[in-house]
């Protein structure tokens, strides 16, 4: 299933509601780097995000090194940012809350 790519204005508006998220240079993804107090905090965050990603059937590009998690969200089939990317970013913000990031 292909999802509608968001217009640039819609992406900018959504980014205003997402703390620390930014547009990737090419404009085709949103990105954020999280820093947690420990590896366990980072891993717990990733585990919670994995559950949200499964529910949305939308999976992040991410990497983890000790207490840092870098995330890139895009919808490959749509060749850009869709509402699913924004929904997953919001779920990630919720998962990060209270984890000492």
MOPAC internal coordinates of N, CA, C and O (Angstrom, degrees):
PM7 1SCF
backbone

  N    0.0000 0     0.00 0     0.00 0    0    0    0
  C    1.4501 1     0.00 0     0.00 0    1    0    0
  C    1.5240 1   108.97 1     0.00 0    2    1    0
  O    1.2310 1   120.46 1   -47.50 1    3    2    1
  N    1.3175 1   116.73 1   132.50 1    3    2    1
  C    1.4546 1   121.66 1   177.95 1    5    3    2
  C    1.5207 1   109.15 1   -96.45 1    6    5    3
  O    1.2310 1   120.90 1   -43.75 1    7    6    5
  N    1.3113 1   115.89 1   136.25 1    7    6    5
  C    1.4565 1   121.94 1   178.89 1    9    7    6
  C    1.5149 1   108.58 1  -105.09 1   10    9    7
  O    1.2310 1   120.49 1   -30.93 1   11   10    9
  N    1.3288 1   116.66 1   149.07 1   11   10    9
  C    1.4581 1   121.59 1  -177.23 1   13   11   10
  C    1.5245 1   110.87 1   -68.89 1   14   13   11
  O    1.2310 1   121.12 1   -50.65 1   15   14   13
  N    1.3111 1   115.45 1   129.35 1   15   14   13
  C    1.4602 1   121.97 1   176.03 1   17   15   14
  C    1.5289 1   108.07 1   -70.55 1   18   17   15
  O    1.2310 1   120.71 1   -46.61 1   19   18   17
  N    1.3271 1   116.26 1   133.39 1   19   18   17
  C    1.4582 1   120.56 1   179.67 1   21   19   18
  C    1.5203 1   111.07 1   -74.12 1   22   21   19
  O    1.2310 1   121.01 1   -34.83 1   23   22   21
  N    1.3279 1   115.67 1   145.17 1   23   22   21
  C    1.4599 1   121.41 1   173.97 1   25   23   22
  C    1.5279 1   108.78 1   -70.26 1   26   25   23
  O    1.2310 1   120.49 1   -22.81 1   27   26   25
  N    1.3183 1   116.66 1   157.19 1   27   26   25
  C    1.4674 1   122.26 1  -177.09 1   29   27   26
  C    1.5264 1   112.27 1   -56.15 1   30   29   27
  O    1.2310 1   119.99 1   140.10 1   31   30   29
  N    1.3204 1   117.63 1   -39.90 1   31   30   29
  C    1.4675 1   120.68 1   179.66 1   33   31   30
  C    1.5253 1   111.41 1   -64.75 1   34   33   31
  O    1.2310 1   120.44 1   140.49 1   35   34   33
  N    1.3128 1   116.76 1   -39.51 1   35   34   33
  C    1.4675 1   120.97 1   178.76 1   37   35   34
  C    1.5225 1   110.79 1   -66.02 1   38   37   35
  O    1.2310 1   120.29 1   142.04 1   39   38   37
  N    1.3185 1   117.04 1   -37.96 1   39   38   37
  C    1.4683 1   120.91 1   177.62 1   41   39   38
  C    1.5178 1   109.69 1   -65.26 1   42   41   39
  O    1.2310 1   120.02 1   133.52 1   43   42   41
  N    1.3293 1   117.57 1   -46.48 1   43   42   41
  C    1.4729 1   121.01 1   179.13 1   45   43   42
  C    1.5290 1   111.39 1   -59.53 1   46   45   43
  O    1.2310 1   120.58 1   137.16 1   47   46   45
  N    1.3167 1   116.49 1   -42.84 1   47   46   45
  C    1.4632 1   120.84 1   178.59 1   49   47   46
  C    1.5275 1   110.59 1   -62.56 1   50   49   47
  O    1.2310 1   120.29 1   136.02 1   51   50   49
  N    1.3122 1   117.06 1   -43.98 1   51   50   49
  C    1.4666 1   120.95 1   179.38 1   53   51   50
  C    1.5232 1   110.96 1   -63.88 1   54   53   51
  O    1.2310 1   120.14 1   139.22 1   55   54   53
  N    1.3233 1   117.33 1   -40.78 1   55   54   53
  C    1.4689 1   120.78 1  -179.42 1   57   55   54
  C    1.5269 1   111.68 1   -63.23 1   58   57   55
  O    1.2310 1   120.05 1   151.50 1   59   58   57
  N    1.3181 1   117.51 1   -28.50 1   59   58   57
  C    1.4657 1   121.14 1   177.55 1   61   59   58
  C    1.5250 1   111.29 1   -64.44 1   62   61   59
  O    1.2310 1   120.10 1   157.02 1   63   62   61
  N    1.3267 1   117.42 1   -22.98 1   63   62   61
  C    1.4709 1   121.61 1  -179.25 1   65   63   62
  C    1.5288 1   112.34 1   -95.85 1   66   65   63
  O    1.2310 1   120.36 1   176.14 1   67   66   65
  N    1.3329 1   116.92 1    -3.86 1   67   66   65
  C    1.4640 1   121.76 1  -176.32 1   69   67   66
  C    1.5256 1   109.80 1  -114.51 1   70   69   67
  O    1.2310 1   120.46 1   -70.51 1   71   70   69
  N    1.3154 1   116.72 1   109.49 1   71   70   69
  C    1.4584 1   122.53 1  -176.08 1   73   71   70
  C    1.5246 1   111.93 1   -65.80 1   74   73   71
  O    1.2310 1   120.84 1   -60.44 1   75   74   73
  N    1.3309 1   116.00 1   119.56 1   75   74   73
  C    1.4557 1   120.73 1   173.98 1   77   75   74
  C    1.5158 1   116.10 1    83.68 1   78   77   75
  O    1.2310 1   119.42 1   175.10 1   79   78   77
  N    1.2985 1   118.71 1    -4.90 1   79   78   77
  C    1.4632 1   121.83 1   177.48 1   81   79   78
  C    1.5172 1   108.62 1   -82.41 1   82   81   79
  O    1.2310 1   120.75 1   -34.18 1   83   82   81
  N    1.3255 1   116.18 1   145.82 1   83   82   81
  C    1.4614 1   120.40 1   178.67 1   85   83   82
  C    1.5210 1   110.11 1  -141.34 1   86   85   83
  O    1.2310 1   121.74 1   -14.18 1   87   86   85
  N    1.3088 1   114.28 1   165.82 1   87   86   85
  C    1.4479 1   121.44 1   178.45 1   89   87   86
  C    1.5200 1   109.26 1   -82.41 1   90   89   87
  O    1.2310 1   120.41 1   -47.74 1   91   90   89
  N    1.3116 1   116.83 1   132.26 1   91   90   89
  C    1.4574 1   120.60 1   175.19 1   93   91   90
  C    1.5315 1   108.47 1   -64.98 1   94   93   91
  O    1.2310 1   120.54 1   -26.53 1   95   94   93
  N    1.3057 1   116.57 1   153.47 1   95   94   93
  C    1.4670 1   121.71 1  -175.14 1   97   95   94
  C    1.5161 1   114.37 1   -49.49 1   98   97   95
  O    1.2310 1   120.00 1   141.26 1   99   98   97
  N    1.3273 1   117.61 1   -38.74 1   99   98   97
  C    1.4635 1   120.29 1  -177.70 1  101   99   98
  C    1.5293 1   113.21 1   -81.88 1  102  101   99
  O    1.2310 1   120.45 1   175.47 1  103  102  101
  N    1.3445 1   116.74 1    -4.53 1  103  102  101
  C    1.4575 1   121.41 1   178.58 1  105  103  102
  C    1.5155 1   115.30 1    75.29 1  106  105  103
  O    1.2310 1   120.08 1  -170.48 1  107  106  105
  N    1.3252 1   117.45 1     9.52 1  107  106  105
  C    1.4591 1   120.94 1  -176.14 1  109  107  106
  C    1.5236 1   114.09 1  -103.12 1  110  109  107
  O    1.2310 1   120.22 1  -177.93 1  111  110  109
  N    1.3387 1   117.18 1     2.07 1  111  110  109
  C    1.4665 1   120.51 1  -177.49 1  113  111  110
  C    1.5228 1   109.00 1  -155.85 1  114  113  111
  O    1.2310 1   121.63 1   -18.33 1  115  114  113
  N    1.3356 1   114.48 1   161.67 1  115  114  113
  C    1.4635 1   120.33 1   170.89 1  117  115  114
  C    1.5260 1   107.40 1  -113.03 1  118  117  115
  O    1.2310 1   120.95 1   -33.28 1  119  118  117
  N    1.3194 1   115.79 1   146.72 1  119  118  117
  C    1.4592 1   120.65 1  -174.26 1  121  119  118
  C    1.5208 1   111.36 1  -136.26 1  122  121  119
  O    1.2310 1   122.04 1   -24.79 1  123  122  121
  N    1.3323 1   113.69 1   155.21 1  123  122  121
  C    1.4648 1   120.65 1   174.82 1  125  123  122
  C    1.5249 1   108.76 1  -158.98 1  126  125  123
  O    1.2310 1   121.21 1   -32.65 1  127  126  125
  N    1.3288 1   115.28 1   147.35 1  127  126  125
  C    1.4656 1   121.89 1   172.97 1  129  127  126
  C    1.5234 1   107.82 1  -116.26 1  130  129  127
  O    1.2310 1   120.83 1   -53.32 1  131  130  129
  N    1.3197 1   116.02 1   126.68 1  131  130  129
  C    1.4630 1   122.36 1   177.26 1  133  131  130
  C    1.5229 1   108.86 1  -104.09 1  134  133  131
  O    1.2310 1   120.63 1   -32.40 1  135  134  133
  N    1.3043 1   116.40 1   147.60 1  135  134  133
  C    1.4705 1   123.59 1   174.76 1  137  135  134
  C    1.5189 1   106.51 1  -127.54 1  138  137  135
  O    1.2310 1   120.78 1   -57.41 1  139  138  137
  N    1.3275 1   116.11 1   122.59 1  139  138  137
  C    1.4573 1   121.72 1  -179.26 1  141  139  138
  C    1.5234 1   109.95 1  -111.72 1  142  141  139
  O    1.2310 1   120.36 1    -7.97 1  143  142  141
  N    1.3072 1   116.91 1   172.03 1  143  142  141
  C    1.4666 1   122.48 1  -177.48 1  145  143  142
  C    1.5289 1   112.27 1   -71.59 1  146  145  143
  O    1.2310 1   120.43 1   154.88 1  147  146  145
  N    1.3222 1   116.79 1   -25.12 1  147  146  145
  C    1.4630 1   119.84 1  -175.63 1  149  147  146
  C    1.5275 1   110.21 1  -158.47 1  150  149  147
  O    1.2310 1   121.24 1    -9.44 1  151  150  149
  N    1.3208 1   115.23 1   170.56 1  151  150  149
  C    1.4563 1   120.60 1   174.89 1  153  151  150
  C    1.5277 1   110.34 1   -61.93 1  154  153  151
  O    1.2310 1   120.15 1   138.80 1  155  154  153
  N    1.3264 1   117.31 1   -41.20 1  155  154  153
  C    1.4614 1   120.61 1  -179.18 1  157  155  154
  C    1.5290 1   111.38 1   -60.56 1  158  157  155
  O    1.2310 1   120.26 1   140.21 1  159  158  157
  N    1.3289 1   117.10 1   -39.79 1  159  158  157
  C    1.4684 1   120.90 1   177.63 1  161  159  158
  C    1.5248 1   110.27 1   -65.10 1  162  161  159
  O    1.2310 1   120.77 1   135.69 1  163  162  161
  N    1.3205 1   116.13 1   -44.31 1  163  162  161
  C    1.4692 1   120.47 1   179.73 1  165  163  162
  C    1.5308 1   110.33 1   -63.13 1  166  165  163
  O    1.2310 1   120.56 1   136.18 1  167  166  165
  N    1.3191 1   116.54 1   -43.82 1  167  166  165
  C    1.4564 1   120.74 1  -178.54 1  169  167  166
  C    1.5265 1   110.80 1   -67.18 1  170  169  167
  O    1.2310 1   120.03 1   140.64 1  171  170  169
  N    1.3235 1   117.55 1   -39.36 1  171  170  169
  C    1.4622 1   121.38 1   176.78 1  173  171  170
  C    1.5253 1   111.06 1   -61.55 1  174  173  171
  O    1.2310 1   120.86 1   138.44 1  175  174  173
  N    1.3270 1   115.95 1   -41.56 1  175  174  173
  C    1.4579 1   121.63 1   176.04 1  177  175  174
  C    1.5314 1   110.25 1   -59.67 1  178  177  175
  O    1.2310 1   120.65 1   132.19 1  179  178  177
  N    1.3169 1   116.36 1   -47.81 1  179  178  177
  C    1.4598 1   120.23 1  -179.02 1  181  179  178
  C    1.5281 1   111.37 1   -63.29 1  182  181  179
  O    1.2310 1   119.97 1   140.79 1  183  182  181
  N    1.3144 1   117.66 1   -39.21 1  183  182  181
  C    1.4622 1   120.71 1   179.35 1  185  183  182
  C    1.5299 1   110.71 1   -63.34 1  186  185  183
  O    1.2310 1   120.64 1   136.54 1  187  186  185
  N    1.3373 1   116.38 1   -43.46 1  187  186  185
  C    1.4622 1   119.96 1   178.71 1  189  187  186
  C    1.5303 1   110.49 1   -65.09 1  190  189  187
  O    1.2310 1   120.49 1   139.13 1  191  190  189
  N    1.3170 1   116.68 1   -40.87 1  191  190  189
  C    1.4656 1   121.19 1   178.84 1  193  191  190
  C    1.5232 1   111.42 1   -65.21 1  194  193  191
  O    1.2310 1   120.56 1   144.68 1  195  194  193
  N    1.3229 1   116.53 1   -35.32 1  195  194  193
  C    1.4628 1   120.17 1   179.27 1  197  195  194
  C    1.5268 1   110.73 1   -61.94 1  198  197  195
  O    1.2310 1   120.33 1   141.27 1  199  198  197
  N    1.3188 1   116.98 1   -38.73 1  199  198  197
  C    1.4652 1   120.57 1   177.89 1  201  199  198
  C    1.5223 1   110.90 1   -65.08 1  202  201  199
  O    1.2310 1   120.59 1   136.34 1  203  202  201
  N    1.3353 1   116.48 1   -43.66 1  203  202  201
  C    1.4725 1   120.42 1   177.54 1  205  203  202
  C    1.5216 1   110.82 1   -63.01 1  206  205  203
  O    1.2310 1   120.53 1   138.97 1  207  206  205
  N    1.3332 1   116.59 1   -41.03 1  207  206  205
  C    1.4582 1   121.06 1   179.92 1  209  207  206
  C    1.5312 1   110.97 1   -62.51 1  210  209  207
  O    1.2310 1   120.37 1   139.23 1  211  210  209
  N    1.3119 1   116.90 1   -40.77 1  211  210  209
  C    1.4608 1   120.71 1   178.26 1  213  211  210
  C    1.5259 1   111.08 1   -62.87 1  214  213  211
  O    1.2310 1   120.67 1   137.45 1  215  214  213
  N    1.3372 1   116.32 1   -42.55 1  215  214  213
  C    1.4696 1   119.44 1   179.54 1  217  215  214
  C    1.5158 1   111.26 1   -62.38 1  218  217  215
  O    1.2310 1   120.54 1   143.08 1  219  218  217
  N    1.3311 1   116.58 1   -36.92 1  219  218  217
  C    1.4641 1   121.05 1   179.44 1  221  219  218
  C    1.5310 1   112.54 1   -84.63 1  222  221  219
  O    1.2310 1   120.77 1   171.45 1  223  222  221
  N    1.3346 1   116.14 1    -8.55 1  223  222  221
  C    1.4647 1   122.13 1  -172.61 1  225  223  222
  C    1.5303 1   110.18 1    50.44 1  226  225  223
  O    1.2310 1   122.06 1  -132.65 1  227  226  225
  N    1.3282 1   113.67 1    47.35 1  227  226  225
  C    1.4647 1   121.28 1  -177.31 1  229  227  226
  C    1.5235 1   107.39 1  -146.26 1  230  229  227
  O    1.2310 1   119.91 1   -61.45 1  231  230  229
  N    1.3047 1   117.78 1   118.55 1  231  230  229
  C    1.4581 1   120.70 1  -167.61 1  233  231  230
  C    1.5264 1   111.79 1  -116.21 1  234  233  231
  O    1.2310 1   120.49 1   -42.24 1  235  234  233
  N    1.3280 1   116.67 1   137.76 1  235  234  233
  C    1.4665 1   120.86 1  -175.64 1  237  235  234
  C    1.5239 1   112.85 1   -79.50 1  238  237  235
  O    1.2310 1   121.73 1   -21.36 1  239  238  237
  N    1.3073 1   114.30 1   158.64 1  239  238  237
  C    1.4614 1   121.54 1   162.64 1  241  239  238
  C    1.5203 1   102.96 1   -94.13 1  242  241  239
  O    1.2310 1   120.30 1   -59.07 1  243  242  241
  N    1.3415 1   117.04 1   120.93 1  243  242  241
  C    1.4569 1   117.91 1  -178.01 1  245  243  242
  C    1.5055 1   111.36 1  -150.77 1  246  245  243
  O    1.2310 1   121.59 1   -17.62 1  247  246  245
  N    1.3181 1   114.57 1   162.38 1  247  246  245
  C    1.4594 1   120.51 1   175.84 1  249  247  246
  C    1.5201 1   108.16 1  -141.60 1  250  249  247
  O    1.2310 1   121.63 1   -26.14 1  251  250  249
  N    1.3294 1   114.49 1   153.86 1  251  250  249
  C    1.4573 1   121.35 1  -178.81 1  253  251  250
  C    1.5216 1   109.45 1  -134.42 1  254  253  251
  O    1.2310 1   121.19 1   -51.26 1  255  254  253
  N    1.3126 1   115.34 1   128.74 1  255  254  253
  C    1.4566 1   122.21 1   171.32 1  257  255  254
  C    1.5246 1   106.11 1  -132.25 1  258  257  255
  O    1.2310 1   121.00 1   -67.37 1  259  258  257
  N    1.3207 1   115.69 1   112.63 1  259  258  257
  C    1.4542 1   124.68 1  -177.30 1  261  259  258
  C    1.5315 1   111.26 1    48.97 1  262  261  259
  O    1.2310 1   118.98 1    75.10 1  263  262  261
  N    1.3155 1   119.55 1  -104.90 1  263  262  261
  C    1.4623 1   121.47 1  -174.50 1  265  263  262
  C    1.5267 1   112.74 1  -101.47 1  266  265  263
  O    1.2310 1   120.10 1  -170.43 1  267  266  265
  N    1.3158 1   117.41 1     9.57 1  267  266  265
  C    1.4651 1   121.08 1  -177.01 1  269  267  266
  C    1.5266 1   110.30 1  -113.26 1  270  269  267
  O    1.2310 1   121.63 1   -40.82 1  271  270  269
  N    1.3320 1   114.49 1   139.18 1  271  270  269
  C    1.4554 1   121.34 1   176.62 1  273  271  270
  C    1.5247 1   107.34 1  -130.16 1  274  273  271
  O    1.2310 1   120.72 1   -57.40 1  275  274  273
  N    1.3306 1   116.23 1   122.60 1  275  274  273
  C    1.4639 1   122.01 1   175.82 1  277  275  274
  C    1.5159 1   108.40 1  -106.16 1  278  277  275
  O    1.2310 1   121.13 1   -46.38 1  279  278  277
  N    1.3340 1   115.44 1   133.62 1  279  278  277
  C    1.4575 1   120.47 1  -174.38 1  281  279  278
  C    1.5229 1   110.59 1  -128.29 1  282  281  279
  O    1.2310 1   121.35 1   -39.06 1  283  282  281
  N    1.3236 1   115.02 1   140.94 1  283  282  281
  C    1.4527 1   123.17 1   174.20 1  285  283  282
  C    1.5284 1   107.09 1  -131.57 1  286  285  283
  O    1.2310 1   120.50 1   -55.51 1  287  286  285
  N    1.3275 1   116.66 1   124.49 1  287  286  285
  C    1.4628 1   120.94 1   179.52 1  289  287  286
  C    1.5242 1   110.16 1  -117.81 1  290  289  287
  O    1.2310 1   121.16 1   -52.35 1  291  290  289
  N    1.3030 1   115.38 1   127.65 1  291  290  289
  C    1.4592 1   123.29 1   176.07 1  293  291  290
  C    1.5143 1   107.63 1  -154.62 1  294  293  291
  O    1.2310 1   120.71 1   -19.83 1  295  294  293
  N    1.3199 1   116.24 1   160.17 1  295  294  293
  C    1.4571 1   120.62 1   175.63 1  297  295  294
  C    1.5156 1   106.79 1  -110.72 1  298  297  295
  O    1.2310 1   120.87 1   -78.38 1  299  298  297
  N    1.3152 1   115.94 1   101.62 1  299  298  297
  C    1.4616 1   121.58 1  -173.71 1  301  299  298
  C    1.5317 1   112.64 1   -58.16 1  302  301  299
  O    1.2310 1   120.20 1   136.65 1  303  302  301
  N    1.3309 1   117.23 1   -43.35 1  303  302  301
  C    1.4643 1   120.57 1  -178.72 1  305  303  302
  C    1.5263 1   112.25 1   -60.51 1  306  305  303
  O    1.2310 1   120.55 1   149.71 1  307  306  305
  N    1.3351 1   116.55 1   -30.29 1  307  306  305
  C    1.4637 1   121.72 1  -178.81 1  309  307  306
  C    1.5226 1   112.03 1   -95.81 1  310  309  307
  O    1.2310 1   120.32 1   174.93 1  311  310  309
  N    1.3107 1   117.00 1    -5.07 1  311  310  309
  C    1.4620 1   123.61 1  -179.02 1  313  311  310
  C    1.5244 1   111.95 1    55.75 1  314  313  311
  O    1.2310 1   121.42 1  -133.21 1  315  314  313
  N    1.3405 1   114.90 1    46.79 1  315  314  313
  C    1.4566 1   119.40 1   178.37 1  317  315  314
  C    1.5140 1   112.06 1   166.39 1  318  317  315
  O    1.2310 1   121.46 1    21.96 1  319  318  317
  N    1.3002 1   114.82 1  -158.04 1  319  318  317
  C    1.4614 1   122.59 1  -174.95 1  321  319  318
  C    1.5200 1   109.46 1   -95.93 1  322  321  319
  O    1.2310 1   121.48 1   -48.39 1  323  322  321
  N    1.3377 1   114.77 1   131.61 1  323  322  321
  C    1.4604 1   120.90 1   178.06 1  325  323  322
  C    1.5283 1   109.03 1  -124.03 1  326  325  323
  O    1.2310 1   121.36 1    -3.57 1  327  326  325
  N    1.3081 1   115.00 1   176.43 1  327  326  325
  C    1.4603 1   120.85 1   178.43 1  329  327  326
  C    1.5324 1   111.19 1   -59.21 1  330  329  327
  O    1.2310 1   119.90 1   149.94 1  331  330  329
  N    1.3216 1   117.79 1   -30.06 1  331  330  329
  C    1.4708 1   120.97 1   178.84 1  333  331  330
  C    1.5275 1   110.99 1   -63.73 1  334  333  331
  O    1.2310 1   119.97 1   143.56 1  335  334  333
  N    1.3222 1   117.66 1   -36.44 1  335  334  333
  C    1.4629 1   120.48 1   177.04 1  337  335  334
  C    1.5281 1   110.41 1   -64.62 1  338  337  335
  O    1.2310 1   120.82 1   137.71 1  339  338  337
  N    1.3143 1   116.05 1   -42.29 1  339  338  337
  C    1.4602 1   120.62 1   179.99 1  341  339  338
  C    1.5253 1   110.25 1   -66.10 1  342  341  339
  O    1.2310 1   120.26 1   137.48 1  343  342  341
  N    1.3241 1   117.11 1   -42.52 1  343  342  341
  C    1.4664 1   120.47 1   178.73 1  345  343  342
  C    1.5286 1   111.39 1   -62.52 1  346  345  343
  O    1.2310 1   120.11 1   138.39 1  347  346  345
  N    1.3159 1   117.40 1   -41.61 1  347  346  345
  C    1.4597 1   119.96 1   179.34 1  349  347  346
  C    1.5285 1   110.68 1   -68.58 1  350  349  347
  O    1.2310 1   119.93 1   141.20 1  351  350  349
  N    1.3149 1   117.74 1   -38.80 1  351  350  349
  C    1.4698 1   120.52 1   176.71 1  353  351  350
  C    1.5259 1   110.65 1   -60.97 1  354  353  351
  O    1.2310 1   120.24 1   138.79 1  355  354  353
  N    1.3268 1   117.14 1   -41.21 1  355  354  353
  C    1.4753 1   120.59 1   177.90 1  357  355  354
  C    1.5268 1   110.86 1   -64.48 1  358  357  355
  O    1.2310 1   120.13 1   139.58 1  359  358  357
  N    1.3183 1   117.36 1   -40.42 1  359  358  357
  C    1.4708 1   120.81 1   176.94 1  361  359  358
  C    1.5226 1   110.27 1   -63.48 1  362  361  359
  O    1.2310 1   120.30 1   142.66 1  363  362  361
  N    1.3275 1   117.03 1   -37.34 1  363  362  361
  C    1.4677 1   120.76 1   178.95 1  365  363  362
  C    1.5172 1   110.82 1   -68.21 1  366  365  363
  O    1.2310 1   119.93 1   141.72 1  367  366  365
  N    1.3140 1   117.73 1   -38.28 1  367  366  365
  C    1.4596 1   120.95 1   176.21 1  369  367  366
  C    1.5283 1   110.37 1   -60.57 1  370  369  367
  O    1.2310 1   121.16 1   137.31 1  371  370  369
  N    1.3263 1   115.39 1   -42.69 1  371  370  369
  C    1.4704 1   120.25 1   178.28 1  373  371  370
  C    1.5274 1   110.51 1   -63.43 1  374  373  371
  O    1.2310 1   120.19 1   138.26 1  375  374  373
  N    1.3352 1   117.24 1   -41.74 1  375  374  373
  C    1.4621 1   121.26 1  -179.66 1  377  375  374
  C    1.5272 1   111.56 1   -66.92 1  378  377  375
  O    1.2310 1   120.35 1   148.42 1  379  378  377
  N    1.3100 1   116.94 1   -31.58 1  379  378  377
  C    1.4786 1   121.28 1  -178.93 1  381  379  378
  C    1.5170 1   112.28 1   -77.59 1  382  381  379
  O    1.2310 1   120.19 1   154.57 1  383  382  381
  N    1.3124 1   117.23 1   -25.43 1  383  382  381
  C    1.4654 1   121.88 1  -176.50 1  385  383  382
  C    1.5366 1   109.82 1   -58.54 1  386  385  383
  O    1.2310 1   120.82 1   -51.69 1  387  386  385
  N    1.3071 1   116.03 1   128.31 1  387  386  385
  C    1.4603 1   121.01 1   177.57 1  389  387  386
  C    1.5169 1   114.33 1    80.70 1  390  389  387
  O    1.2310 1   119.43 1  -174.74 1  391  390  389
  N    1.3080 1   118.70 1     5.26 1  391  390  389
  C    1.4633 1   121.36 1  -179.40 1  393  391  390
  C    1.5231 1   111.44 1   -99.69 1  394  393  391
  O    1.2310 1   119.35 1  -171.79 1  395  394  393
  N    1.3021 1   118.84 1     8.21 1  395  394  393
  C    1.4613 1   119.68 1   176.28 1  397  395  394
  C    1.5113 1   114.08 1    75.80 1  398  397  395
  O    1.2310 1   120.53 1  -148.99 1  399  398  397
  N    1.3303 1   116.59 1    31.01 1  399  398  397
  C    1.4651 1   118.94 1   177.57 1  401  399  398
  C    1.4991 1   111.15 1   -86.53 1  402  401  399
  O    1.2310 1   120.10 1   180.00 1  403  402  401

